[in-house]
Amino acid sequence: MTKQTRPEPCPERSRRDSRRKPRIPGMAWVFIGFMPWIIYWSLSGPGLDVAGMGGALIAAVLLNGYRAYIRNPKTLDLVTLGYFAVAFGVTSLAGSDLFITYGGALVYLALAGVAWGSLLAGSPFTYDYAKEDWDKAFWNDPIFIRTNQIITAAWGGIFTLNVILNVAKLGLDFPTSLIAGVVLPLVGVVGGIVFSSWFPRWYPQRAAVRLGGRRIGGIPAGGPAPAGVTGLRLVEFMPLAFDATAAQGLRASLQFHLSGDGGGAGYLEIGSGRCTFHPGEADQPTLVIESPVEVWTAVARGERSGAEALLGGAYTATGDLELLMQLDKIFGGARETQT
């Protein structure tokens, strides 16, 4: 097969793509959701507890105001607002030292309540944020739900441990009390944020393999792509359909350039039995696919023959074209090529 000629991109679409602003990942909002707490921890200190509570309350009001504006409330944000409203009122208006003396334990007790309570309610709090990254077609998928149950349980464990540390510090002398009540809890929170960003990229693919592999959003191998998932978003979820057995020994970078609404640049890195999605450009791609969004989406859904679309110039592929012909086997649920 000869190298295909690249079709000229539509000028209007190219301009529109260049203006597209990057979207904040859903799990990055977990960090943003913790900002009022981070402000409280940063500002609080001897004689500064009220200032820390006030700063956290202002941040919580702004965050919830934004959530109300976009009509997308989050459990964590609402609990944060309620906690600091009560803490500020009890401390500054009622003159109580309750939230000063036991503030560390009470803070993490409230957060642990969010984590374990949301799990018991069947809606883990990280689920709200993960939905920002995943199309609605995936929201009821068992792997998607299980991923967020694990992440939320991890947060519950971190917060519970931090409650214990802050209770224990009450009987310790400085600086041991500082390490137990401040340093170690903050290390746990930072670790939780890192875990929340990493785990969704690692776990779903392995869970899919254990459940029979090659599935996207509950769609069985060879079936159509979920409705509503198009363009680069479809490429982003291809690792869920990755068949490590079919790709045994393969090391490759598969670059996508998709033009039009929902398009952009991203690539799949395959190696050591894993497949991961990365936005942007691969350093030395093994295969480069360039296509309008609607063409690639139709091919991936099986609505159009990938081979005929390639030969007809509807999309182009350069590099290792043998790899292109293997994609349907490697990604059983994605159906990139139809023969």
N, C-alpha and C positions, 0 to 999 in steps of 0.2 A: 504494500500500500504506500502510496506516495504522500509526501507532506502536503497538507491542505493549506489553501490560501486563506488568510485571515479576512473575514468580512469587515467592511468599513463600519464603524460604530455610528449610531445615530447621533448627530451633534446635540440635539435637544436632550437626549437621554444622558449623554456624557456630561453636559453642563449640570443636569439635575443630580447625577451621581456625585459630582465633585462638590456640590453644595450640601450633601447629606451629612448631618452631624452625627458623630459617634454616639451610640446609645450607652447609658450607664448600665453595666451588667447588674442583674438582679442581686447577686450576692455582694456586690459593692454596696448595695443599699443596706445590707446588714451592718456594715461598718458605719454608714451614715446614721442608721437607727441608734447606734451606740454613742453618737456624738454628744448628746446631753449628759450621759454618764461620764464620758471622757472629760468633758468640761468640768463636771463636778469633782472628779478625782484630781484634775489639774489645779483647780482653784482652791480646793479645801485644804485646810491646815489650821494650826493654832490661831483662833480668832477669825478665821476666814470661812467658816462653815456656812454661814448665812450667804456670803458672797457666792460660794460654790453652788448652793442650792438655787439662788436667784439666777445665776448664769445658766444653769441647767434648765430651769423652768422657762426662761426666755427661749432657749434653743428648742425645747420641746413644743412650746407654743408655735414657733415658726415652722417646725417640721410638720406638726399636725395641721397647721393652716394650709401648708402646701398640699398635704394629703387630701384635705377637704376640698381644695380647689380643683384637684384632678380627679376627685371622687374615687380615691383608691386608699382607704384607711388600712392601717396595719395594727395588729394587736400589740406588738412591742411598743409602737409609738404612743398608743393610747394609754397603756400601763405606765409608760415613762412620764407622760404628762400628769396622770393622776398621782403618781408617787411624789413627784417634786412639788406639785401643788399642795399636797398634804404636808410634806416635810417642811416646805417654806412657811406655810401657815402656822404649823405647830411650833416651829422654832422662833420665827420673828414676831408673830402676833400673839401667840399664847405664852411665849417665853419659856417653853419647855426644853430641856436638854436631851430629850429622848433620842432624837435623830442625830445628835452630836456624839453622845456616849456610845450608842449602839448603831450608828449610821452605817458602818461597814457591813455588819451582819444583815441589817435591814435591807440595804441596797441589793445585796446578792440573794437575799431571801425573796425579794420581789421578782428578780430576774429568774430565779429557779422556779418560782410559781408560774411565770409565763411559759417556760420550757416544758415542765412536767404537766402543767394544766392544759396546754395546747395539745400535747401528746394524748392525754386522757380524753380530750374532746374530739380526737380523731382528725385534728387539723394542725399539725406541727407548725410552729410560727415561721420557720424558714420556708415553708411551702408558699407562703404569701410572697416572699421575695423571689423564690425560684421561678414562679409563674411569669416573672418579668422576662426571663431568658428563654422559656419554653413556650411553644405554640399551644393554644388551647387543646388541640388534638391530643396532646401528651399528658394533660393534667390528671387524667384518671388512670394512667398507666401504672401498674403495680411497681415497676422499677422506679419510676419517678417518685411515687409516694414513699416507697421504702427508703430511697436515698435521703429524703427530707426527714423521715423518722429517725434515721441514724444520726444525721447532723444535729437535729434538735435534741436528741438524747445526749449527744456529746456535750452540747451547751448546758443541758441540765446537770450533767456530771460536773462540769467546770464550775457552775454557779453554786452547786451544793457543796463542793469542796471549799470554795471561797467563803461560804457561810461558816463552815467549821473552822477555817483558818482565822476568821475575824472574831469568832467567839473565843478561840484559844489565845489570841493576842492579848485579851483583857487581863490575863494573869501573867504576862511576860513583861520584862523590862526592855527599855530602849537599848540597842537598836534591833533586838530580836523581834519586838512587837511590830516595828516598821516593816521588817522583812515578811513576817507572817501576815500582816494585815494589808500591806500595800504592794510590795514588790512581787511576791508569789502570785497573788490574785491577778495583777496586771499581766504577768507572764502567761497565765492561763487564758486570759481574754485575748491577747495577741495570738496565742496558739489556736484558739477557737476560730478567729477570723481567717488565719492561714488555712486551717483545716476546711472551713466552709467554702473557700475558693478552690481548693485542690480536689476535695473528695468528689464533687459532682462530675469532674472530668475523668476520674479514675474508676469509680465504682459501677456506673450504669453499664459500661461495656462488658465488664466481667460478670455482672449479674445476668445480662442478656445471654452470654455464652452458657452459663450454668442452667438457664431456663430453656435451653435448646438453641440459643444463638439466633442470629440473623433476624432481628425484629426491630421495627421502629414504631414506638408508640403503641405497641400491642398488635401491630399489623404483621401477620405471618410472613415468612420468607416467600418472595415471589409475588406478594400482594401489592396493591397500589399504595402510593405514599399517602399519608394522612391529609385530609382536606385542610387547606389553609396554610400548609407548609410549602413554601416556594423558594426559588432562588438560592441565595447563599445560606439561608436558614436550613434548607434541605441538606446542603452539603455539611453544615455544622452537626447535623444529627446522624450522618452516615456512620460514624464509629459505633453507634448502637447496632448497626446491621453488619458489622465487621465479623467475618468468619476466620478466626485465627488458624484453623486447620487448613482451609483452602489457600491461605496466604503464607503457609509455612516456609520459612527461610527468606521471604521477600523483604527487601529493604528498598523503599521508594518514597519520593515526595510527589504528590499529585496536586498540581496547582490549578485553581479555578479563577477565571476572570469572567464574571457574569455582568452583563450590561442591562440597564433598565431598572424599574422599581423592584427593590428587594435584592439588587445585585451587589457587586463589590468583588474584592479580592480576598481569597483565603486558600489554604492548602491543607491537605491531609498528610501526616507523617506516619509511614508504616515501617515497623521494625520491631524485632524481638517479640513477635506475637501480639503487638499492640498497634492501635490506630488512634491518632489524636488529631483534633482539628485546631488550626491556628489561623487567626486573621492575618491578612497582609500577604507578603511575598516570601516564598521559599528561596533559599540561597541558590541551590542548584536543583531545580525540579526535574524529576524523571519524566514526567508527562505534564503538558500544559493544555488545558481545555478552555477555549474561549467561546462563549455562547450568549445570545440574548436569554434573559431569564425565562421567558415563556417557552423557548425551545427546550432548554435543559429540563425545566419542570415537566414538560410533556413527555420527554424521553424517560425521566426518572419514574414517572407514574405509569409508564407502559402505554401511554396514549399515542406514542409515535415511535417508529422504529429508529433506534439510535444509529444503526448502520446506514439506513437510507438518509437520515438527516445529515450524517457526516459526509457521505458521498455527494449529497445534493448541495453541500456548502452552507447548510443552515447553522452549523457550528463547526469549529475547527479543533484539531488536535495535533500537537507537535511533540516530538520526542519519542518515547517508547510506545509505539502503537500496539505492540503485542500486549502490553499492560492494559491498554484501553479495552482490548477484546476479552480480558480476564475479569473486568470489573464486575460483571454480572454474577460471576461465581464468588468473588471475594466479598462483595456486598450483596448478599442474597436478597435482602429486603429493599434495596435501593433501586435495582434494575436500571443502571445507567445505560446499558447497551442492550439492544434487542436485535437478535439475529434471525 
